[in-house]
Amino acid sequence: MWNDNTPIYRQLKERVVGMMLDGLLRPGDALPSVRQVAADYQLNPITVSRAYQELVDETLVEKRRGLGMYVTEGAIEKLLGTERERFIREEWPAMVERIRRLGLDVEQLLRAAQPGSAS
C-alpha cells in the first residue's frame, strides 16, 4: 500500500490530490477526519495532519474551525495547472526519449490510445 521511497505523508497527500483530479472530491467536500484516516490506514495522526497541512499550504484545502477540512473553490483548476506543468517538465521528456528509442511514431501511438485497440 505504501512505498518506501517516498514519505508516507507525501503519498497520502498525492492520494487526496488524485481523488480531486478524479472527481471523487469536489470543491466544498469535506476530507475524512485526521482521526478517521489515521485509524483506517493505521497511521500516526501527525502523519495525516502533515499531509493535510501541505494541502492547506497549497490552498487546495481549507480548515474550518470545529468542522474539519474542505476542498476549496478553484482547487481542481489549480491542480490541473500545476500537474500539467509538472508532467511536461518532469515526465514528458523521459517519455519522448523512450518513444524515440523504440522508433514509435505519432500514428502508432494514437492508434494504440484508441479504446479497444490491442496495439
C-alpha positions as CSV (number, residue, x, y, z in Angstrom):
1,M,0.0,0.0,0.0
2,W,2.8,2.5,0.9
3,N,6.0,2.7,-0.9
4,D,9.3,3.0,1.0
5,N,10.9,5.6,-1.4
6,T,8.6,8.5,-0.5
7,P,7.5,9.7,2.9
8,I,4.0,8.4,3.8
9,Y,2.6,11.9,4.3
10,R,3.5,12.8,0.7
11,Q,1.9,9.6,-0.6
12,L,-1.2,10.4,1.4
13,K,-1.3,13.9,0.0
14,E,-0.9,12.5,-3.5
15,R,-3.8,10.2,-2.9
16,V,-6.0,13.1,-1.9
17,V,-4.8,15.1,-5.0
18,G,-5.7,12.0,-7.1
19,M,-9.2,11.9,-5.6
20,M,-9.6,15.6,-6.5
21,L,-8.4,15.1,-10.1
22,D,-10.6,12.0,-10.5
23,G,-13.7,14.0,-9.3
24,L,-14.1,11.9,-6.1
25,L,-13.5,15.0,-4.0
26,R,-15.1,18.3,-5.3
27,P,-15.0,21.9,-4.1
28,G,-16.9,22.1,-0.8
29,D,-16.5,18.4,0.0
30,A,-15.1,17.5,3.4
31,L,-12.0,15.4,3.7
32,P,-12.2,12.5,6.1
33,S,-11.1,13.5,9.6
34,V,-7.4,13.1,10.6
35,R,-8.5,10.6,13.2
36,Q,-10.5,8.5,10.7
37,V,-7.7,8.4,8.1
38,A,-5.2,7.5,10.8
39,A,-7.4,4.7,12.0
40,D,-8.3,3.4,8.6
41,Y,-4.7,3.3,7.3
42,Q,-3.0,2.6,10.7
43,L,-1.0,5.8,10.5
44,N,0.1,8.3,13.2
45,P,-2.3,11.2,13.2
46,I,0.7,13.5,12.9
47,T,1.5,12.0,9.6
48,V,-2.1,12.6,8.4
49,S,-2.0,16.2,9.7
50,R,1.2,16.9,7.9
51,A,-0.3,15.7,4.6
52,Y,-3.4,17.8,5.2
53,Q,-1.3,20.8,6.2
54,E,0.5,20.7,2.8
55,L,-2.8,20.7,1.1
56,V,-3.8,23.8,3.2
57,D,-0.5,25.5,2.4
58,E,-1.2,25.0,-1.3
59,T,-4.7,26.4,-0.8
60,L,-6.3,23.2,-2.1
61,V,-8.0,22.6,1.2
62,E,-9.2,25.0,3.9
63,K,-9.6,24.4,7.6
64,R,-12.9,25.3,9.1
65,R,-12.6,25.6,12.8
66,G,-14.6,22.9,14.6
67,L,-15.8,21.4,11.3
68,G,-12.8,19.9,9.5
69,M,-11.0,20.3,6.2
70,Y,-12.8,21.1,3.0
71,V,-11.7,21.3,-0.7
72,T,-11.5,24.9,-1.8
73,E,-13.2,26.5,-4.7
74,G,-10.8,26.5,-7.6
75,A,-8.7,23.7,-6.2
76,I,-9.3,21.4,-9.2
77,E,-8.3,24.1,-11.8
78,K,-5.2,25.0,-9.8
79,L,-4.2,21.3,-9.5
80,L,-4.7,20.7,-13.2
81,G,-2.5,23.6,-14.0
82,T,0.3,22.6,-11.7
83,E,0.0,18.8,-12.5
84,R,0.1,19.6,-16.2
85,E,3.2,21.8,-15.8
86,R,4.9,19.1,-13.7
87,F,4.1,16.4,-16.2
88,I,5.5,18.4,-19.1
89,R,8.6,19.4,-17.1
90,E,9.4,16.1,-15.4
91,E,7.6,13.1,-17.0
92,W,7.2,14.0,-20.7
93,P,10.9,14.3,-21.6
94,A,11.5,10.7,-20.4
95,M,8.5,9.5,-22.4
96,V,9.7,11.3,-25.5
97,E,13.1,9.8,-25.2
98,R,11.6,6.3,-24.8
99,I,9.3,6.8,-27.8
100,R,12.4,7.9,-29.8
101,R,14.4,4.9,-28.7
102,L,11.6,2.5,-29.6
103,G,11.2,4.1,-33.0
104,L,7.5,4.7,-32.5
105,D,5.6,7.4,-34.5
106,V,2.6,9.5,-33.7
107,E,0.3,7.4,-35.8
108,Q,1.2,4.2,-33.9
109,L,0.8,6.0,-30.5
110,L,-2.6,7.5,-31.4
111,R,-3.8,4.1,-32.7
112,A,-2.7,2.4,-29.5
113,A,-4.5,5.0,-27.5
114,Q,-7.9,4.3,-29.1
115,P,-10.3,2.3,-26.8
116,G,-10.4,-1.4,-27.7
117,S,-7.0,-1.2,-29.5
118,A,-4.7,-4.1,-29.0
119,S,-1.7,-2.1,-30.1
